[in-house]
Amino acid sequence: MLKRIVLFILGIVIASYSLMFIIIYLNLIKMGYSFIEYIKYIFTNIECNLIFVGIILICLSFKNKYNSFSLVNTISRRLK
């Protein structure tokens, strides 16, 4: 249970850190960048790509404890 709470909090922190940079870099549009150039710039920066890591950590924290929908667990139960 503690592991899931830590994963959730860590995911929120990483996602918000990344989202902060994405919002800060919106100033590039005002400086003359087109929207396509802005999207390319966002996808090339590592601090902006951390939003995916944060979302994955949040999703992992909601994962079922017993992983009952896993194919491996279903097969291993039938073999027993």
Jmol script that loads the backbone (N, CA, C; Angstrom):
load data "model"
ATOM      1  N   MET A   1       0.821  -1.189   0.000  1.00  0.00           N
ATOM      2  CA  MET A   1       0.000   0.000   0.000  1.00  0.00           C
ATOM      3  C   MET A   1       0.872   1.264   0.000  1.00  0.00           C
ATOM      4  N   LEU A   2       1.924   1.231   0.783  1.00  0.00           N
ATOM      5  CA  LEU A   2       2.815   2.392   0.842  1.00  0.00           C
ATOM      6  C   LEU A   2       3.505   2.618  -0.502  1.00  0.00           C
ATOM      7  N   LYS A   3       3.834   1.510  -1.181  1.00  0.00           N
ATOM      8  CA  LYS A   3       4.479   1.619  -2.489  1.00  0.00           C
ATOM      9  C   LYS A   3       3.560   2.329  -3.487  1.00  0.00           C
ATOM     10  N   ARG A   4       2.277   2.023  -3.452  1.00  0.00           N
ATOM     11  CA  ARG A   4       1.327   2.647  -4.363  1.00  0.00           C
ATOM     12  C   ARG A   4       1.158   4.128  -4.052  1.00  0.00           C
ATOM     13  N   ILE A   5       1.167   4.485  -2.778  1.00  0.00           N
ATOM     14  CA  ILE A   5       1.049   5.891  -2.401  1.00  0.00           C
ATOM     15  C   ILE A   5       2.280   6.675  -2.852  1.00  0.00           C
ATOM     16  N   VAL A   6       3.457   6.078  -2.658  1.00  0.00           N
ATOM     17  CA  VAL A   6       4.702   6.740  -3.073  1.00  0.00           C
ATOM     18  C   VAL A   6       4.742   6.900  -4.587  1.00  0.00           C
ATOM     19  N   LEU A   7       4.314   5.860  -5.332  1.00  0.00           N
ATOM     20  CA  LEU A   7       4.281   5.960  -6.795  1.00  0.00           C
ATOM     21  C   LEU A   7       3.329   7.060  -7.246  1.00  0.00           C
ATOM     22  N   PHE A   8       2.183   7.159  -6.578  1.00  0.00           N
ATOM     23  CA  PHE A   8       1.207   8.187  -6.949  1.00  0.00           C
ATOM     24  C   PHE A   8       1.759   9.581  -6.695  1.00  0.00           C
ATOM     25  N   ILE A   9       2.335   9.794  -5.523  1.00  0.00           N
ATOM     26  CA  ILE A   9       2.879  11.122  -5.193  1.00  0.00           C
ATOM     27  C   ILE A   9       4.042  11.469  -6.110  1.00  0.00           C
ATOM     28  N   LEU A  10       4.924  10.501  -6.376  1.00  0.00           N
ATOM     29  CA  LEU A  10       6.048  10.736  -7.277  1.00  0.00           C
ATOM     30  C   LEU A  10       5.564  11.042  -8.694  1.00  0.00           C
ATOM     31  N   GLY A  11       4.537  10.347  -9.144  1.00  0.00           N
ATOM     32  CA  GLY A  11       3.972  10.602 -10.467  1.00  0.00           C
ATOM     33  C   GLY A  11       3.382  11.997 -10.569  1.00  0.00           C
ATOM     34  N   ILE A  12       2.682  12.427  -9.514  1.00  0.00           N
ATOM     35  CA  ILE A  12       2.103  13.773  -9.506  1.00  0.00           C
ATOM     36  C   ILE A  12       3.205  14.829  -9.545  1.00  0.00           C
ATOM     37  N   VAL A  13       4.261  14.624  -8.769  1.00  0.00           N
ATOM     38  CA  VAL A  13       5.359  15.598  -8.719  1.00  0.00           C
ATOM     39  C   VAL A  13       6.058  15.692 -10.075  1.00  0.00           C
ATOM     40  N   ILE A  14       6.361  14.559 -10.676  1.00  0.00           N
ATOM     41  CA  ILE A  14       7.061  14.557 -11.966  1.00  0.00           C
ATOM     42  C   ILE A  14       6.179  15.143 -13.062  1.00  0.00           C
ATOM     43  N   ALA A  15       4.905  14.790 -13.079  1.00  0.00           N
ATOM     44  CA  ALA A  15       3.998  15.316 -14.107  1.00  0.00           C
ATOM     45  C   ALA A  15       3.807  16.827 -13.949  1.00  0.00           C
ATOM     46  N   SER A  16       3.690  17.297 -12.720  1.00  0.00           N
ATOM     47  CA  SER A  16       3.511  18.739 -12.535  1.00  0.00           C
ATOM     48  C   SER A  16       4.786  19.510 -12.859  1.00  0.00           C
ATOM     49  N   TYR A  17       5.950  18.925 -12.574  1.00  0.00           N
ATOM     50  CA  TYR A  17       7.230  19.541 -12.939  1.00  0.00           C
ATOM     51  C   TYR A  17       7.316  19.706 -14.459  1.00  0.00           C
ATOM     52  N   SER A  18       6.943  18.665 -15.170  1.00  0.00           N
ATOM     53  CA  SER A  18       6.994  18.707 -16.618  1.00  0.00           C
ATOM     54  C   SER A  18       5.959  19.660 -17.190  1.00  0.00           C
ATOM     55  N   LEU A  19       4.773  19.654 -16.627  1.00  0.00           N
ATOM     56  CA  LEU A  19       3.721  20.540 -17.100  1.00  0.00           C
ATOM     57  C   LEU A  19       4.079  22.004 -16.871  1.00  0.00           C
ATOM     58  N   MET A  20       4.823  22.261 -15.809  1.00  0.00           N
ATOM     59  CA  MET A  20       5.276  23.625 -15.545  1.00  0.00           C
ATOM     60  C   MET A  20       6.162  24.118 -16.690  1.00  0.00           C
ATOM     61  N   PHE A  21       7.078  23.268 -17.155  1.00  0.00           N
ATOM     62  CA  PHE A  21       7.955  23.668 -18.259  1.00  0.00           C
ATOM     63  C   PHE A  21       7.181  23.812 -19.560  1.00  0.00           C
ATOM     64  N   ILE A  22       6.193  22.953 -19.777  1.00  0.00           N
ATOM     65  CA  ILE A  22       5.388  23.071 -20.995  1.00  0.00           C
ATOM     66  C   ILE A  22       4.658  24.404 -21.016  1.00  0.00           C
ATOM     67  N   ILE A  23       4.144  24.812 -19.876  1.00  0.00           N
ATOM     68  CA  ILE A  23       3.442  26.099 -19.799  1.00  0.00           C
ATOM     69  C   ILE A  23       4.416  27.265 -19.937  1.00  0.00           C
ATOM     70  N   ILE A  24       5.583  27.137 -19.326  1.00  0.00           N
ATOM     71  CA  ILE A  24       6.591  28.198 -19.451  1.00  0.00           C
ATOM     72  C   ILE A  24       7.028  28.371 -20.903  1.00  0.00           C
ATOM     73  N   TYR A  25       7.187  27.254 -21.618  1.00  0.00           N
ATOM     74  CA  TYR A  25       7.637  27.328 -23.003  1.00  0.00           C
ATOM     75  C   TYR A  25       6.552  27.824 -23.949  1.00  0.00           C
ATOM     76  N   LEU A  26       5.330  28.061 -23.454  1.00  0.00           N
ATOM     77  CA  LEU A  26       4.313  28.685 -24.304  1.00  0.00           C
ATOM     78  C   LEU A  26       4.736  30.086 -24.745  1.00  0.00           C
ATOM     79  N   ASN A  27       5.663  30.686 -24.029  1.00  0.00           N
ATOM     80  CA  ASN A  27       6.176  32.010 -24.420  1.00  0.00           C
ATOM     81  C   ASN A  27       6.890  31.968 -25.765  1.00  0.00           C
ATOM     82  N   LEU A  28       7.317  30.782 -26.195  1.00  0.00           N
ATOM     83  CA  LEU A  28       7.977  30.670 -27.499  1.00  0.00           C
ATOM     84  C   LEU A  28       7.029  31.041 -28.629  1.00  0.00           C
ATOM     85  N   ILE A  29       5.753  30.745 -28.456  1.00  0.00           N
ATOM     86  CA  ILE A  29       4.779  31.095 -29.489  1.00  0.00           C
ATOM     87  C   ILE A  29       4.677  32.617 -29.627  1.00  0.00           C
ATOM     88  N   LYS A  30       4.720  33.293 -28.499  1.00  0.00           N
ATOM     89  CA  LYS A  30       4.652  34.755 -28.532  1.00  0.00           C
ATOM     90  C   LYS A  30       5.916  35.361 -29.152  1.00  0.00           C
ATOM     91  N   MET A  31       7.034  34.641 -29.043  1.00  0.00           N
ATOM     92  CA  MET A  31       8.290  35.157 -29.596  1.00  0.00           C
ATOM     93  C   MET A  31       8.429  34.877 -31.090  1.00  0.00           C
ATOM     94  N   GLY A  32       7.434  34.221 -31.706  1.00  0.00           N
ATOM     95  CA  GLY A  32       7.486  34.050 -33.152  1.00  0.00           C
ATOM     96  C   GLY A  32       7.535  32.615 -33.627  1.00  0.00           C
ATOM     97  N   TYR A  33       7.586  31.653 -32.730  1.00  0.00           N
ATOM     98  CA  TYR A  33       7.572  30.261 -33.152  1.00  0.00           C
ATOM     99  C   TYR A  33       6.166  29.896 -33.622  1.00  0.00           C
ATOM    100  N   SER A  34       6.082  29.010 -34.613  1.00  0.00           N
ATOM    101  CA  SER A  34       4.761  28.509 -34.997  1.00  0.00           C
ATOM    102  C   SER A  34       4.373  27.389 -34.024  1.00  0.00           C
ATOM    103  N   PHE A  35       3.108  26.979 -34.089  1.00  0.00           N
ATOM    104  CA  PHE A  35       2.640  25.943 -33.173  1.00  0.00           C
ATOM    105  C   PHE A  35       3.339  24.611 -33.431  1.00  0.00           C
ATOM    106  N   ILE A  36       3.628  24.316 -34.694  1.00  0.00           N
ATOM    107  CA  ILE A  36       4.337  23.074 -35.042  1.00  0.00           C
ATOM    108  C   ILE A  36       5.758  23.096 -34.490  1.00  0.00           C
ATOM    109  N   GLU A  37       6.439  24.230 -34.602  1.00  0.00           N
ATOM    110  CA  GLU A  37       7.785  24.357 -34.041  1.00  0.00           C
ATOM    111  C   GLU A  37       7.762  24.221 -32.528  1.00  0.00           C
ATOM    112  N   TYR A  38       6.714  24.766 -31.905  1.00  0.00           N
ATOM    113  CA  TYR A  38       6.562  24.637 -30.454  1.00  0.00           C
ATOM    114  C   TYR A  38       6.399  23.175 -30.053  1.00  0.00           C
ATOM    115  N   ILE A  39       5.560  22.440 -30.762  1.00  0.00           N
ATOM    116  CA  ILE A  39       5.347  21.009 -30.460  1.00  0.00           C
ATOM    117  C   ILE A  39       6.639  20.229 -30.663  1.00  0.00           C
ATOM    118  N   LYS A  40       7.369  20.520 -31.734  1.00  0.00           N
ATOM    119  CA  LYS A  40       8.655  19.849 -31.961  1.00  0.00           C
ATOM    120  C   LYS A  40       9.637  20.149 -30.832  1.00  0.00           C
ATOM    121  N   TYR A  41       9.649  21.390 -30.384  1.00  0.00           N
ATOM    122  CA  TYR A  41      10.549  21.775 -29.293  1.00  0.00           C
ATOM    123  C   TYR A  41      10.172  21.070 -27.998  1.00  0.00           C
ATOM    124  N   ILE A  42       8.882  20.962 -27.735  1.00  0.00           N
ATOM    125  CA  ILE A  42       8.419  20.295 -26.517  1.00  0.00           C
ATOM    126  C   ILE A  42       8.831  18.828 -26.526  1.00  0.00           C
ATOM    127  N   PHE A  43       8.687  18.158 -27.667  1.00  0.00           N
ATOM    128  CA  PHE A  43       9.018  16.736 -27.743  1.00  0.00           C
ATOM    129  C   PHE A  43      10.516  16.466 -27.756  1.00  0.00           C
ATOM    130  N   THR A  44      11.341  17.489 -27.979  1.00  0.00           N
ATOM    131  CA  THR A  44      12.788  17.267 -27.954  1.00  0.00           C
ATOM    132  C   THR A  44      13.412  17.571 -26.597  1.00  0.00           C
ATOM    133  N   ASN A  45      12.674  18.216 -25.702  1.00  0.00           N
ATOM    134  CA  ASN A  45      13.201  18.515 -24.363  1.00  0.00           C
ATOM    135  C   ASN A  45      12.879  17.391 -23.397  1.00  0.00           C
ATOM    136  N   ILE A  46      13.881  16.966 -22.650  1.00  0.00           N
ATOM    137  CA  ILE A  46      13.701  15.861 -21.721  1.00  0.00           C
ATOM    138  C   ILE A  46      12.796  16.255 -20.556  1.00  0.00           C
ATOM    139  N   GLU A  47      12.877  17.502 -20.106  1.00  0.00           N
ATOM    140  CA  GLU A  47      12.041  17.885 -18.966  1.00  0.00           C
ATOM    141  C   GLU A  47      10.573  17.955 -19.338  1.00  0.00           C
ATOM    142  N   CYS A  48      10.269  18.156 -20.611  1.00  0.00           N
ATOM    143  CA  CYS A  48       8.872  18.146 -21.044  1.00  0.00           C
ATOM    144  C   CYS A  48       8.372  16.726 -21.289  1.00  0.00           C
ATOM    145  N   ASN A  49       9.255  15.840 -21.653  1.00  0.00           N
ATOM    146  CA  ASN A  49       8.867  14.444 -21.882  1.00  0.00           C
ATOM    147  C   ASN A  49       8.660  13.678 -20.590  1.00  0.00           C
ATOM    148  N   LEU A  50       9.048  14.250 -19.480  1.00  0.00           N
ATOM    149  CA  LEU A  50       8.835  13.578 -18.198  1.00  0.00           C
ATOM    150  C   LEU A  50       7.365  13.476 -17.829  1.00  0.00           C
ATOM    151  N   ILE A  51       6.512  14.199 -18.537  1.00  0.00           N
ATOM    152  CA  ILE A  51       5.087  14.102 -18.249  1.00  0.00           C
ATOM    153  C   ILE A  51       4.583  12.689 -18.527  1.00  0.00           C
ATOM    154  N   PHE A  52       5.165  12.021 -19.510  1.00  0.00           N
ATOM    155  CA  PHE A  52       4.766  10.645 -19.803  1.00  0.00           C
ATOM    156  C   PHE A  52       5.187   9.706 -18.679  1.00  0.00           C
ATOM    157  N   VAL A  53       6.366   9.934 -18.124  1.00  0.00           N
ATOM    158  CA  VAL A  53       6.828   9.129 -16.989  1.00  0.00           C
ATOM    159  C   VAL A  53       5.904   9.336 -15.791  1.00  0.00           C
ATOM    160  N   GLY A  54       5.523  10.576 -15.557  1.00  0.00           N
ATOM    161  CA  GLY A  54       4.620  10.868 -14.450  1.00  0.00           C
ATOM    162  C   GLY A  54       3.267  10.200 -14.615  1.00  0.00           C
ATOM    163  N   ILE A  55       2.732  10.230 -15.825  1.00  0.00           N
ATOM    164  CA  ILE A  55       1.436   9.600 -16.087  1.00  0.00           C
ATOM    165  C   ILE A  55       1.529   8.092 -15.939  1.00  0.00           C
ATOM    166  N   ILE A  56       2.634   7.514 -16.381  1.00  0.00           N
ATOM    167  CA  ILE A  56       2.826   6.064 -16.224  1.00  0.00           C
ATOM    168  C   ILE A  56       2.917   5.686 -14.757  1.00  0.00           C
ATOM    169  N   LEU A  57       3.623   6.480 -13.962  1.00  0.00           N
ATOM    170  CA  LEU A  57       3.705   6.196 -12.530  1.00  0.00           C
ATOM    171  C   LEU A  57       2.349   6.305 -11.847  1.00  0.00           C
ATOM    172  N   ILE A  58       1.559   7.280 -12.249  1.00  0.00           N
ATOM    173  CA  ILE A  58       0.216   7.425 -11.682  1.00  0.00           C
ATOM    174  C   ILE A  58      -0.641   6.217 -12.061  1.00  0.00           C
ATOM    175  N   CYS A  59      -0.546   5.782 -13.308  1.00  0.00           N
ATOM    176  CA  CYS A  59      -1.318   4.608 -13.738  1.00  0.00           C
ATOM    177  C   CYS A  59      -0.864   3.349 -13.012  1.00  0.00           C
ATOM    178  N   LEU A  60       0.430   3.216 -12.779  1.00  0.00           N
ATOM    179  CA  LEU A  60       0.933   2.046 -12.047  1.00  0.00           C
ATOM    180  C   LEU A  60       0.474   2.048 -10.600  1.00  0.00           C
ATOM    181  N   SER A  61       0.264   3.218 -10.043  1.00  0.00           N
ATOM    182  CA  SER A  61      -0.201   3.268  -8.659  1.00  0.00           C
ATOM    183  C   SER A  61      -1.649   2.812  -8.544  1.00  0.00           C
ATOM    184  N   PHE A  62      -2.419   2.927  -9.622  1.00  0.00           N
ATOM    185  CA  PHE A  62      -3.814   2.475  -9.612  1.00  0.00           C
ATOM    186  C   PHE A  62      -3.960   1.014 -10.019  1.00  0.00           C
ATOM    187  N   LYS A  63      -2.853   0.379 -10.382  1.00  0.00           N
ATOM    188  CA  LYS A  63      -2.897  -0.996 -10.844  1.00  0.00           C
ATOM    189  C   LYS A  63      -3.424  -1.906  -9.742  1.00  0.00           C
ATOM    190  N   ASN A  64      -4.185  -2.915 -10.146  1.00  0.00           N
ATOM    191  CA  ASN A  64      -4.762  -3.863  -9.202  1.00  0.00           C
ATOM    192  C   ASN A  64      -3.651  -4.594  -8.460  1.00  0.00           C
ATOM    193  N   LYS A  65      -3.851  -4.778  -7.159  1.00  0.00           N
ATOM    194  CA  LYS A  65      -2.821  -5.389  -6.322  1.00  0.00           C
ATOM    195  C   LYS A  65      -2.489  -6.807  -6.765  1.00  0.00           C
ATOM    196  N   TYR A  66      -3.497  -7.566  -7.161  1.00  0.00           N
ATOM    197  CA  TYR A  66      -3.282  -8.966  -7.512  1.00  0.00           C
ATOM    198  C   TYR A  66      -3.136  -9.192  -9.004  1.00  0.00           C
ATOM    199  N   ASN A  67      -3.328  -8.185  -9.801  1.00  0.00           N
ATOM    200  CA  ASN A  67      -3.159  -8.271 -11.246  1.00  0.00           C
ATOM    201  C   ASN A  67      -3.990  -9.414 -11.809  1.00  0.00           C
ATOM    202  N   SER A  68      -5.269  -9.449 -11.460  1.00  0.00           N
ATOM    203  CA  SER A  68      -6.130 -10.577 -11.797  1.00  0.00           C
ATOM    204  C   SER A  68      -6.450 -10.680 -13.284  1.00  0.00           C
ATOM    205  N   PHE A  69      -6.222  -9.640 -14.049  1.00  0.00           N
ATOM    206  CA  PHE A  69      -6.530  -9.687 -15.467  1.00  0.00           C
ATOM    207  C   PHE A  69      -5.320 -10.078 -16.313  1.00  0.00           C
ATOM    208  N   SER A  70      -4.255 -10.429 -15.668  1.00  0.00           N
ATOM    209  CA  SER A  70      -3.053 -10.799 -16.396  1.00  0.00           C
ATOM    210  C   SER A  70      -3.199 -12.198 -16.991  1.00  0.00           C
ATOM    211  N   LEU A  71      -2.722 -12.380 -18.195  1.00  0.00           N
ATOM    212  CA  LEU A  71      -2.789 -13.670 -18.871  1.00  0.00           C
ATOM    213  C   LEU A  71      -1.925 -14.699 -18.156  1.00  0.00           C
ATOM    214  N   VAL A  72      -0.784 -14.281 -17.646  1.00  0.00           N
ATOM    215  CA  VAL A  72       0.127 -15.198 -16.965  1.00  0.00           C
ATOM    216  C   VAL A  72      -0.515 -15.744 -15.694  1.00  0.00           C
ATOM    217  N   ASN A  73      -1.180 -14.898 -14.917  1.00  0.00           N
ATOM    218  CA  ASN A  73      -1.842 -15.356 -13.695  1.00  0.00           C
ATOM    219  C   ASN A  73      -3.005 -16.277 -14.017  1.00  0.00           C
ATOM    220  N   THR A  74      -3.723 -16.001 -15.082  1.00  0.00           N
ATOM    221  CA  THR A  74      -4.850 -16.846 -15.461  1.00  0.00           C
ATOM    222  C   THR A  74      -4.364 -18.233 -15.848  1.00  0.00           C
ATOM    223  N   ILE A  75      -3.288 -18.295 -16.602  1.00  0.00           N
ATOM    224  CA  ILE A  75      -2.750 -19.594 -17.027  1.00  0.00           C
ATOM    225  C   ILE A  75      -2.182 -20.339 -15.830  1.00  0.00           C
ATOM    226  N   SER A  76      -1.478 -19.648 -14.949  1.00  0.00           N
ATOM    227  CA  SER A  76      -0.879 -20.334 -13.792  1.00  0.00           C
ATOM    228  C   SER A  76      -1.955 -20.853 -12.841  1.00  0.00           C
ATOM    229  N   ARG A  77      -3.092 -20.184 -12.734  1.00  0.00           N
ATOM    230  CA  ARG A  77      -4.181 -20.676 -11.902  1.00  0.00           C
ATOM    231  C   ARG A  77      -4.803 -21.931 -12.483  1.00  0.00           C
ATOM    232  N   ARG A  78      -4.900 -21.987 -13.796  1.00  0.00           N
ATOM    233  CA  ARG A  78      -5.503 -23.159 -14.449  1.00  0.00           C
ATOM    234  C   ARG A  78      -4.575 -24.361 -14.367  1.00  0.00           C
ATOM    235  N   LEU A  79      -3.276 -24.124 -14.322  1.00  0.00           N
ATOM    236  CA  LEU A  79      -2.331 -25.231 -14.260  1.00  0.00           C
ATOM    237  C   LEU A  79      -2.250 -25.844 -12.867  1.00  0.00           C
ATOM    238  N   LYS A  80      -2.664 -25.113 -11.869  1.00  0.00           N
ATOM    239  CA  LYS A  80      -2.590 -25.626 -10.495  1.00  0.00           C
ATOM    240  C   LYS A  80      -3.661 -26.591 -10.215  1.00  0.00           C
TER     241      LYS A  80
END
end "model"
wireframe off; spacefill off
backbone 0.3
color backbone group
